[in-house]
Amino acid sequence: MGRRLLRLPLFYLLFMVHCALFISSCGKYSFTGTTLDPNIKTITINTFTTSAAGGPANLTLQFTEKLKEYYQRYTNMKVVPNNGDIVLEGSFTAYDVLPVAATASDQAAQNRLQVSVQVRFSNSKDETKNFDQAFSFYQDFPANQTLTQSESRLVPKIQDQLVLDIFNKTAADW
């Protein structure tokens, strides 16, 4: 019984050493989930523009601020106004309400607010990571509600998902 108790802490010690060696051998691993090069210290996030019809007047400013906050919270990068090691910029290209479910009388039972944004990412430390890509997300709402009634609830959820998708593509390399 005494030997068994002695083996248990030894097992945990060996397991922890194994995990530490594994993590240190993975190169760019981070406990925040980012795979950014440690030499990247700054990010510039230019105010997004819109070429889409519709949407709240402050959509682009809100979105830009959410991006900045997210990068500040989940990376060690400093947000700078110009010439960051990486640069994010883009434009909202769609803000559409679409019918998604029809009733027996061919009327929409549900509508969908779909928002799309074109993002340009530049990495001055590794230009192979640069991209120009569209991101899109949506939220559904009942047809008996107007967009005006639902917008204040839907837009923040859509923005949060778009920010997460962009972060994953740029910082987590997913």
N, C-alpha and C positions, 0 to 999 in steps of 0.2 A: 504494500500500500504506500509506503514511504517513497519508494523509487518512482512510483507512478506520479505522485505529486511533484517530484523533482523534474520529471520529463515534460510536464505541461508547460511550466515557465520557459524551459529551454526551447520547446516547440514554438511558442509565441515569439521568443527572441529571434530565432532563425527565420521565422515568417516575416518579421519586421525588417530584418536585414535584407532579405530577399526583395521585399517591396521597395525599400530604399534604393537598392541597386537597380531594380527594374525602372523606377521612375527617373533616376539620374541618367540612365542610358538612353532615355527617350528623347534627348536633345531639347526641343523647344516646348516641353510640357509645362503647363501652368495650372495651378489649382483653380484659376478662374475660368479655365477652359479655352483660353486663347492660345494660338500657335504663332503669334507675332514674333518676329525677330527681336531679340532684346535690344538691338541698336535703334529700334524705332521708338523715339521718345515723344514725338509731337504729332498731332493730327489737326488738319484744317477741315472744317465742315462748312462749306459755303451755303448760304441761304438758298434753299430749294425754290424753284420757280414753278409756275403752272402754265400749261398750255391746254388744260382741260376746262371745259365749260362746267360751271357749277362748283359747289363746295363752299364751306365757310370761308369768309374773307381772310381769316387768320390761319388757314390750313397749313400753308407753307412755313410760316414762322413757328407754329406749334410743333410741326414735324421736325424742323431743324433743331429746335431746342431739345426735343425728346432724344434725338440722335446724340447730341452733345452730352446730355446727362448720362445716357447709357454708356457711352465710351469712357466718360470720366469715372463712372461707378465700377465698371468691370475691366478696366485696363489701367495701367500705370502711366498712360500717355497724358500729356498736357495738351489741352485744346488751345491752339494759337490762331490768330486771325488770318495769317498768310504764311505760305511756304512751309507747311508742315511736312514731316517725313512721309505721311500719307495724306491724301486729299480725297474728300467725298463731296460730290456735287450732283445735282440732278434736277429733274423736273417732273411734276405730276402730269401724266399724259391722259388719264381717264378718271372720271368721276361719274359713274353711270348707275342708274337704277334700272334693273331688269326684272321682268316677271319670271318666276322660277317654278311655280306650281299652279296648274290650272284647275278650276272647279268644273263641275258638270256643265255649267253654263258658259264655258270658255272665258271665264274671268280669272284674273290672277288671285290665287289664295295666299300667295306669299311673294314678296318682292326681295330683291337682292341689291344692296349697295356695294358696288365693286370699285375699288380704287387701285390705280396702277401708277407706278413711279419708275422712271428711267434713271438709273444710277451710274455715274462714272466714278471709278475708283482708280486712283493713281498711287503707286508705291515707289517712292524714289530710291529705296534701298534694294528692291527686287522687282524690276519692271515686268517680270513674267507673271506677277500676281495682278497686274492691271486688268480691268474689265469695264465694259459698258453693257449693262444688263437691265432688263425690265423685271420688276417685282410687282406682284399683284396679290390682293387679298380682298375678301368680301365678308359681309355679315348679312344675314337674312332678317326680314321684319315682316309682320303681318300686313296684308293688303289693306286692311281696314284702318291702318295708320298711315299718315302722310310721312314723307321724308323729313319734313320739318319737325314732326313729333318724335321721330326716331333718331335723327342725326346726332344729337348731343350724346346719346348712348352708344351709337354704332361707331362713330368716327374715332374716338379714343382707342377702342378695341382694335380697329383696323390699323391705326397708326402703330400701336404697340407691336402687333404682329409683323408689320413691315420693318420696323426698327430691328426686331429680333432676327428676321430673315437676312437683312443687310449685315448686321453684326456677325451672324454665323458665316456668311459668305466672305467677309473681309477679315475678321479677327480669329474666327475659329476654324476657317478653311473647310467648311462643311459643304 
